C-alpha cells in the first residue's frame, strides 16, 4: 500500500505578499493603551519601549525620530518588536 500526501495549504504563498503592518486581534485590543520610550527611535534604527511592565524593542510606524521619554501608542507587534506612533 502506497500513501501519498498532498500539500493543500495554499496560504503559504499568499502570506509572502501581505503588507508589513497588519492589525491583529492582539494589537486591536490594546489600541487604547500607552507606553513610554526608554531609548530614542531613530529612522531605520530601533529604540526601546516600556510597555506592560516589560521593555521591548520599538520601531516607528512612520520611520520618524521619537525622543526617549515620549508617550507612544503601540500599534502592532512582530516578534519582540512593537511598532509605535506618537500619542
Residue pairs with C-beta under 8 A, 6 or more apart in sequence:
20 78
21 61
21 75
21 76
21 83
22 76
23 75
23 76
24 76
26 77
27 74
27 75
27 76
27 77
30 74
31 73
31 75
33 51
33 52
33 73
33 74
34 71
34 72
34 73
34 74
34 87
35 49
35 50
35 51
35 52
35 58
35 71
35 72
35 73
35 74
35 82
35 84
36 49
36 50
36 69
36 70
36 71
36 72
37 47
37 48
37 49
37 50
37 58
37 66
37 67
37 68
37 69
37 70
37 72
37 84
38 47
38 48
38 49
38 50
38 55
38 68
39 47
39 48
39 68
40 47
40 65
40 66
40 67
40 68
41 47
41 58
41 59
41 60
41 64
41 65
41 66
41 84
42 65
43 60
43 63
43 64
43 65
44 63
46 57
46 58
46 59
46 81
47 57
47 58
47 59
47 66
47 68
48 55
48 56
48 57
48 58
49 55
49 56
49 57
49 58
49 72
49 74
49 82
49 84
50 56
51 74
51 82
56 77
56 80
56 81
56 82
57 80
57 81
57 82
58 72
58 81
58 82
58 83
58 84
59 81
59 82
59 83
59 84
60 66
60 83
60 84
60 85
61 75
61 83
61 84
61 85
62 85
64 86
66 72
66 84
66 86
70 86
70 87
71 86
71 87
72 84
72 85
72 86
72 87
73 84
73 85
73 86
73 87
74 82
74 83
74 84
75 82
75 83
75 84
75 85
76 82
76 83
77 83
